[in-house]
């Protein structure tokens, strides 16, 4: 994504999703890269890394539940 179009007005966001078979199920892996934010925003972002990870894990778990049909959107 082009960060210049978002609220920060700068940077770039790249997300890669990979699906792989895993013991009769499908494993979803997500890799993210955020860059070009400038020194201060990148430094601040490092302090929030733990919170970002928790939010992403929660989102991926919700996606899995939706895909598996165990939860309603």
C-alpha positions in Angstrom: 0.0 0.0 0.0 1.1 3.5 -0.6 1.3 5.2 2.8 1.0 8.7 1.2 -2.7 7.9 0.8 -3.3 7.1 4.4 -3.4 9.0 7.7 0.4 9.1 8.0 0.8 10.6 4.6 4.1 8.8 4.0 5.8 5.4 3.8 4.9 2.1 2.4 3.2 -1.0 3.7 3.8 -4.5 2.3 1.9 -7.5 3.5 2.5 -11.1 2.2 0.2 -13.9 3.0 1.3 -17.5 2.4 -1.0 -20.5 2.5 0.6 -24.0 3.0 -0.8 -27.4 3.7 -0.2 -28.5 7.3 -1.5 -31.9 8.5 -4.8 -31.9 6.8 -5.3 -28.2 7.5 -4.0 -25.0 5.9 -1.4 -22.8 7.6 -1.6 -19.1 7.0 1.6 -17.0 7.4 1.7 -13.3 7.2 4.8 -11.2 6.8 4.7 -7.4 7.0 7.1 -4.6 6.1 6.6 -1.0 6.9 9.1 1.5 5.8 9.8 5.0 4.6 8.2 6.6 7.6 11.0 8.8 8.7 13.2 8.3 11.8 10.8 9.5 14.5 7.8 7.5 13.3 10.0 4.4 12.8 11.4 4.8 16.3 7.9 5.2 17.8 6.7 2.2 15.8 9.3 0.0 17.4 7.8 0.8 20.8 4.4 -0.3 19.6 5.7 -3.6 18.0 4.2 -5.8 20.7 0.8 -4.2 20.4 0.9 -4.5 16.7 1.8 -8.2 16.9 -1.1 -8.9 19.3 -3.6 -7.1 17.0 -2.3 -9.0 14.0 -2.5 -12.4 15.8 -6.1 -11.6 16.8 -7.0 -10.6 13.3 -5.5 -13.8 11.8 -7.4 -15.9 14.4 -10.6 -14.2 13.6 -10.0 -14.7 9.9 -9.3 -18.4 10.5 -12.6 -18.7 12.5 -14.5 -17.1 9.7 -13.0 -19.2 7.0 -13.5 -22.4 9.0 -17.1 -21.4 9.6 -16.9 -21.5 13.4 -17.7 -17.8 13.8 -20.0 -15.3 12.0 -18.6 -12.1 10.6 
